Amino acid sequence: MKKLLLYILVLLSLPVAAQNDKDHNFNVAKNLEVFNAIYKNLDLLYVDKLPADTVIGTAIESMLDALDPYTEYYPQAKGNDLKMMMTGKYAGVGALIRYSPKYKNVFIDEPYENMPAANAGLRKGDFILAIDDLSMEGKSTQFVSDHLRGDAGTTFVIKIRRPSSGKIMKMKITRGAIKMPAVPYFGLLNHGVGYINLNQFTEGCAKDFRRAFVEMKKDGMQKLIIDLRNNGGGLESEAVNIVNLFVPKDVTVVSNRGKVKRLDHDFKTTSEPIDTVMPIVVLVNGNTASSSEITAGALQDLDRAVVMGTRTYGKGLVQTTIDLPYNGKMKLTTHKYYIPSGRCIQAINYRHDRVGSTEHVPDSLSKVFHTLHGREVRDGGGIKPDIEIKPDTASNIQSYLMSVIDSTETVLDFVIDYVAKHPTIDNPSKFELTNADYEAFKQHVLKSGFKYDGVSEKILKELVKTAKFEGYYDDAKPEFDAIESKLKHNVAKDLDYNRERIMQALASDIIGIYYYQRGTIEYTLKHDKQVKAAEKLLDDSKEYKELPVSYTHLTLPTNSFNCSPTAVISLAERGLRKSKIALKEVVNSL
C-alpha cells in the first residue's frame, strides 16, 4: 500500500516538474537571446569601438558575483593564476613585493628561501628601479609583478637601489619554477611535542606532511600539534590524505552533495594509517577554511583529535574546475560537503532567490549532530573548537605600525637600518631585541612623524555628535572635555604601554630577513599563547584523555560513518543511534 501511494504521488508530480523544467529552459533561452541582441547592437551602433574581451568579461564577472565568491572565470590570460592556486606553483623569482606610499616605488618585501631572488642576493627593502631596460619607478605592484614573472629558465637583469647604503646595483636573475612550501616549518617543542605548520592544501602537501611527521617520530615525538590557523584550504583530496594518516582505512572523511547526483562523491580513506593513538591537538582560527575545516572537522567528528583555538571560517562549499572554449576555465561551486557526523559547516547562505544577497546562518537555526563517541557538534557556522583559546590581540598602535597603511614606513626604515648594522643575529629560538634596541626604535618613531587614529578618540567624537543631536551635550560638556583631555594621543606613552608586543613583532620582522619564513614561525612559537595552551594540554595526559568531553562511551556501527549525510542526519533526529537495527532500517529506507 505504501509503495502504491508513493507511485501515485510521483505520477501526480510529473506534470508540475515537466512544466517547471519547460519554463526554466524558456527563460534561459530568452535571456541568452536578449543578451546576444544587446551586445550586437552595442558593437554595431555604440559611439566608440568596444573592446569585446573587457565588456563581455565585465558582464561575466557581474553574473558570477551574484552567486558566491568562489565561482570565478579565468580567461586564457589568467590561467596561470588558477594553476598557482591549485598547485602552489608558478614561474618567477620567488619574492613578495609591495608598493611604498612614502617612496612611491615597489620594493622587495620578502624574498623566499632558496628561490632565485634570494639566491641572487636580493634583500628586503631593495627598491626595483628597472627590469632589463624597462623602468619600474613609480609603477604599480601588478605591473612589476607581471614583468618579474615569466617562463622558467628565462633570464633578465634587475636594477635595484639598496636603501641601507644608497647603492644602485644590477643583478642577473634566472626565473625558476616556484613552489611555495605547504609545510614551511615543523619541529619538536618541549616534552616530545611535535609541531607541524600546514599553510595550504596544494598538490602533494599530504606527502610533505607525512615526511615531517615520520622525521619527528624518529626523533622522539610522542604528541602532535597540527597548526591550521590562517590556512585557507585548497584541494579536498589532500585533506582526506592527511586525515588518513590518523584514522583507519575505509572511513568516509567527507561527502560531496550537489544538484547533479551522479557527480556526488564520498571520499574514504584508502590506506592504512601511520598512527591511530598519538594525542593530537589541531589549532584553528577564523581564517581556517575549506579543506582545513574538512581536516579539523573530520578529526573532531571521529574523535581523533582535540580542536583548539577559535571558530573557523565556515566554508562548506566545493568547487570544480570546468574547461571553457579558447583555453578559458571556470571554477564553479558544484557541491556542499558533509564531514563524518553528517553536518555541513557552511556559515553563509547565498540567497539566489534574491540575487547577490547573503545571510549568516544564525546559531539558533543550527542543528545538532554527534561525533563517533556521541559528543554533540553543530552545523552551519564553521568548526567550533573543543577548547576555545583566543589569541593575544594586537594593540591599535601595533596594528598601524606593522601594516602597509603607515605612510611614514617607520618599521621598514628601522628594520633596514638594523640589518645594515647587524650582519648576523642569533638563531630564532634565542634571538630577542634588547631594551636599548627598543629605545632606539621608540626615538625613531617619535622623530618620523608617525600618526595613527585612536579608536577611543573616534568613539568619543561620535558620542559628542550624538549628544549634540539629542540635546545633552551642553549639560555634559565639562565631562566630555575631561575625557577628551585624557584620551589625547601620546605616542610615547602608547609605545611604552605596548612595549612587549611591539618588540616581538619587530623581532619577528627582523628574523624573517635572516632566516626567512621558517625562522619567523620558529620565533613566534616562543610567544604563541595558543601553542602554549596546546602544549600544556598534551603534557597533561589525564586531562587530554578526558577530552573531548561528554563521551557517552557507546560504539556506533561502522557504517554510520560510511552512509550518506541524510542517513546520519535522520539517525540523529530520530534518536536511533544506540541501535544497530534501527540504523539499518533508516539507511535502507532512503
N, C-alpha and C positions, 0 to 999 in steps of 0.2 A: 504493500500500500504506500509506504514511504517513497519507494522508487518511482511508482506511478505518479504521485503528486509532484515529485521533483521533475519528472519528464514533462508534465503539463506546464509547470512554471517556466521551464526552458523554452518550450514552444511558444508560450504567450509573450516571452521577452524578445523573441527573434525579430518580429516586425519593427519594434522600437529600436533595437540595436542596429538593424539594417538602415532605418531611417536616419539615425544619428550619424552613421558612417557616411551615408549619402550626402547629408548636409555638410559634414566636415570636409569631404572631398570637394564639394562645390565651392565652399568658402576658400579653400586652399587655391584652387584653380582660378577663382575670381580675383583674389588678391595678387597672385603672381602675374596675371594678365594686366591688372591695373598698374603694378609696379613697372612692368615692361613698357607699358604705354607712356607712363610718366617720364622714364629715362629717355625713351626715344625722342619725345618732344623737347626735353631739355637739351639733348645732344644736337637736335636739329635746329632749334629756334632760340636757345638762350644767347644772350648778347655776347658772352665770352666763350671761348673754347674751353670745354670742361675736361679735366684730367680724369679719365674713366676709373683708374685704379683708386684714386683718392675719394671720389664721390661715391662710388659703389662700396668701397671699403668702409666709408663712414656709415653708410646705410646698414651694412652687415654688422658692424660693431654696435650700432644702436639697437638692432634687433636682438643681438646676443646679450647686451647689457640688461635687457628687460627680463632675462631668465635667471641666471645666477652668475656669480663672479668667476666660476671655474670653466664655463663653456666659452671657448675662445677660438678665433680664426687666425691661422698662421699662413699668410701667403708665402710663396716661394722665398721671398727676400728675408723672411723671418723664421725660416725653417730651422736654422741653427739654434735659435732661442729655445724652441721646443726640445730639440735634441739635447741641449745642455741641461734643461730641466729634468729630463728623463734619465740621462746618463751621468750628469755631472761633468761632462767633457766638453771642451771647446779648444780651438786653436788660437794661441795668442802668446802673451808674455807672462801671464800669471801674476797679476798685481791688481789691487784695489786702488782706484784713482778717485779724486774728489776735486771739485772746484772751490777755490778760496775766494770769498767775497772781499776779503781785505786786499789780496794781491791780484785779484782779477785774472787768475790763471789756474789751470789744472795742475795738480801735483800728485806724486806717488804717495798714497796714504798707507798702503800696506803691501809690500812685496811678499809673495808666498814662498815658503821654504823650498829649496831645490828646484825652483822654476826659473825660466830664462831671465826674468827681470832681476831676481836676487843673484843669480849666477853671474850676471853681467856687472853687478856692483851697484845697482840702483838702491837708494835708501828712502825711507820715509822723509817727506819734505822736499824731495827733488822736484823742482818745477820743470814741466815739459815745455820746452821752447819750440822744438821743431821735430818732425819725423821725416827723414830724408830731407828734401828741400822745401817741404810744406810747413809753413809757420803754424804753430799751435797756440800762440799767445792770444789770450782773450777768448779762445774758443770754448764751446760747451763741453761738458763731460762726455756726452754722447758722441760728439764729433771726434774727440780724441780717442775714445774707445774704439770707434769704427776703424780708425787708422792703426791702432795698436794690434787689432785682431787681423788675422789673415791665415792663409794656408800654412800648415806645419811644414817647417823646412825653409820657408822664405826668410830673407834677411833684410834688415833695414838699419839705418843709422839714426839714433835718437840724440837730440841735443837738449841738455838739461842745465839748470843753474842750481848749484848746491848752496842753500841759504846759510849754512854754518860757516862757509868760507867765502861765499860770493863768487866762486869759480864757475866759469862756463865750461862744460865738459861734453865730449861726444863719445858715444859708446855704440859698438856694433852688436846687434841682438838678433839671434835666430829664433823665430817663432817655433813653439813646440806644441804638442798635444797636451793640453792642460786638463787634469782631472783633480778636482778638489777632494781631499780625503774625507770619506764618510766617518772615519774614526780618527779625529785629529789628535786625540790623546787617550791613553789608557795607562794604568799603573797601580801598584799596590800602595794602599794608605797604611793605616795602623792596624795592628792585631789581625792580620790576614784578610783585611777587607780589600777587595779589588774594585777598581773604578773604570768604567768604560763610558766615554763621551761619544754618543752617536748623534751626528748633527744633520743627517739626511738619509733618505731611503732611495738611493740610486743603485744602478746595476752593480751587483757584486758586493754590496755593503754587508750582507749576511756573512760572506766569506771573510771579510775583514774583521767583522765582529767575532767570528769563531776563532780566528787566529789569535786575536787579543785575549780571548777567554782561555784558550789552551795554553798560551805562553804564561799567563799569570797563574794558572792552576799548577803548572810545573814549578813555578817559583813559590808555591805555598799558599795560594789563595784558598780561603775557606768560605768566604761570604762575598757577595757581589752587589755593587751599586750600578744600575744602568741609568745614565743621565739622558733623558729625552726632552729636557727643557729647551724651549726655542727651536725644536725640531718640527718643521712644517710638513713633514711627510714625504711622500713620493710613491714608489712602486709598492703595490699591495702584496705582490708575491714575495718581496724581500721581508716584509713584516711577518708573513707566515713562516718563512725560513728561519727567522730569528726566534720566534715562539717555539718552533720545532726543536730548537736546541735544548729546551727545558721541559717539554711535555711529550707524552708517548706518541707513537705512530698511530695514524688513522683517527685523530681527533680533529673535528671541524673547528677551525680557528675563526673563520669569517665566511658569511654567506652574502652574496650579491643578489638583490632582487630588484627587477625593473619592469617596464611595460612589456617588453618583448621577452616572454617567458623562456623561449628556447636559448636565450643568452644568459639566463640565470646560472649562477655557478657557486658551488661550495668549495672553499679552499681547505683541504685537510693536510695535516702533517703527513709527510711521505717517507720519513726515515726515522731510525731510532735516535733518541735524544742523546746528548753527551752528558747531561746531568739533570736528575729529577728531584734532588733533595737539597741542593745548596740553597741556603737562605738568600733571598733576593729582595732588594728594595728598588723600585722604579721611581725616579724623580720626574715630575711633570709640572707644567705651569700653563698659563693662559695662551701661550704660543705653541703648545704641544698640539699638533693637529694631524688629521688624516691617518696615514699609516702608523704614525707614532701613537695615535689613540687606539688603533687596532692592536698594536703590540701591548700597550699598557692595559687596555681593556680586556684583552684575551687572558693575559696573565692574572688579572684580577678575577675575572669570571671563573677561571679554572682553579682559583685559589693557589696559584703557584708563586705569587709574589705579593708583597705589600706595596701599594701605590702611595707615594708621599709627595706633598707639595701643595699646589692649588689647582682648582678645577681647570680642565683642559678646554681647548677652543670650541669643540663641538662640531666638527666637520664629518658628517656621516654619509657623504656622497662620493660616488666613484665615477671617474672619467675614463672614456675610451677614446683612443686616437683614430680618427677617420681620414682616409686618403681622399683628397679632392682633386678635380681637374687642374691641370697646369701646375702640378707639383705642390699644390696647397694642401694644408692639413687643418683639421678641426679637432680640438679637444672638447669632447662632448660629455656632459653628465648623463649617464645612462642608467645608473643603479643607486639605490641606497644599500649600505652594508649593515649587517647584523652580526654582532660578536656572540660568543658561545652561549650566553644567557638568553639570547633572543632579542636583545634590545638594540635599537638604533639610537646613536648618541647625537644625531643632528640637532643643533641648537637653534637654527634659524629656519623658519618656514618661508620659502619663496613663493608668494601668492601669485600664481599665474592666472588666476581668475580676476585679479586686479593687477594688471601688467606692471611689473617692476617694483611692486611693493614687497616689503619684508616684515616679519614679526618674529620676535624671540618666543620660543616655546616656554610659557611660564612653568615654574616648578609645580604649581598646583595641578597642572594637566599632565604631569609626568606619570608614568606607570611603574609599578614595582615588578622587578624580575628577581631571579635568585641565582646565586653562584653555585658552583658544583657542590659545595658543602652547606648550602642553604642560606647564605647571607643575603640580605636584601640589597639590591642595587637598583638604580633608576635609569630611565632613558631620557632623551630629549634635551640634555644640557651638557654635553661633554662627559668626561670621566671625572666623577667626584673622588678625590683621593681617600684612601682608608684613614690616613692621618694627614690632617691639614697643617702645614707649616708654611707660614707666609715669609717671604724673604725680607731682608732689610731693604727698605726703600731709599732711593737716592734723595738727598735734600734738594730744594729748589735751586740753590746756588750751584750745587754739584751738577745738576742736570744741565744748566746753562753752560757751565764751564766745559763740560765734556761733550757737548753736542756741536753740530755744524752751524747752529744759529748764532754762535758768538762771532760777531763781525770783527772783533779785535784779534781773533786767532791766538788768544792768550796761551792756552795749553800747548798748541802746536809750536809756538816760538820757544816756550820754556823747554819742552821736550827735546827739540832740535839742539838747543844750546847745551842741555845736559849731556846729550850723547856725544857732542863735539868735545866736551871736557872729560868724558869717561870712555876711553877706548874699549874697556871691558867692565863687566859687573859680575857679582856673584850669581850662581845658578838660581833659578826661580824659587826653589824651596827655601833658600836662605836670604834672598835679596829683600831689603826694605829701605825705604828712604829714611834719611836721618832728620832730626829736628832742624838742623841747620839747612838741609835741603828744602824743607817745607817753609822755613822762614824766608829763604831766598825766593821761593815761589810766591809767597804772600806779598812781598815787596814788588815783585814783578807784576802781579795782578793789579795792585794799587796804582802803579805807575802807567799801566797800559790803557787806562780809561774804560776798563770793563764795567758794564752795567747789565743789570737784569731786572726783570719785572718781579716785584714782590707780590706773591699771591695774597697775603694778608692785606696789603695796601689796595689791591684791586677790589677785594671783597668789601673793604671799608668804603671805597668810593661808590660802589653800587648801593651800599646801605645808606650812605648820605643822600644819594639820588632818590631812593625810595622814601626816606624820612621827609625830604622836602616835598615830594609828591603827596604824601599823606598828611603833611602839616605838622609833623612832630619835630622837625629839625631845630627850629628856633629855641624851643624849650630845652633840647638836649645838646645844643651847640657846645657848651663847655666840656661835656663828657666826650663828644666827638673830637674836639681839639686835643684833649688829653690823650686819647687813644692814638690819634694821628701822630703826635709827637713821639710816642713810644714805638711806633711802627716804622719810623723813618729808616730808610736804607742805611745800613752801616756795614759795608763790605768787609772791613777788617774784622768786625765782631762776628759776622757770619762765617768768615774763613776760620776763625778760631773755634767757633762752636762746632763746626762740621769737619774739624781737622782730621780725625782718624779716617773717615770715609773718603775724603778727598785725597789724602795721602795714598790710600790703597788704589784708588782709581788712577792716579798719576803713575804709581809704580807699575800697575798693570800695563799702561800705555807704553812705558819705557821698556819693560821686559819684552814686549812684542817685537821691538826693533832688533834686539839681540837674539832672542830665542823663538821668534815667530809665534804662531797660534798655539802650538803645544806648550810653549813657555808661559803664555798668558793664562791658559787653563790651569796649568800646574800651580801657578802663583795664587790664582783666585780660590783654589780649593782650600788654602790655609785659612781663609776668612769667610768661607761659604756657610751660612747658617743652616741651610737645608742639608748640605752634605754632612755637616757635623751631627745633625739630628739623625740622619740615616745611619751613620757610623755608630752612634750611641744605641740605636735600636738593635742593630746587628750584633753589637757587643753583648747585649743582654738576651741570651738565648731563651730564657724563660718568658720574657715579655714578647719576643718575636713569635714563640710558639703559641701564645695566647691570641695572636693576631693571624688573620683577620678575626675580629670578634664576632660574637653571636653565632658561633657554629651550632648547628643542630645535630651534628655528628651522624647524619644519615648518609647513606651511599646511594646516589642516584644511578639508575641503569645507564650504561654507556651510551645507548642510542639516544638518550635525551639531549646529548650534545652533538648528535650527528643527524638530527632531523631538521626539518625546516623551521625558520623562525616562528611561523604561525603555530606550529605544533608546540613549541616551547612556551609561547605566549598563552595558548589555550590551556596548557598544562598548569601554568601558574594561576591563571584566572579561575580555574575550576577546583583548585586546591587538591590536585591529584598527585602531587609529587612523591608521596610516600608509597605509592602503589605501582608496581611494575605492570600489573594487569590493566589498571586504569590508563597508564601511559600508552600502552599498546593500543587500547581502544581509541584514544584520542588521535594517535598517529594514523591508524587505519581508517578513521572517519574522514580524513582530509582528502 
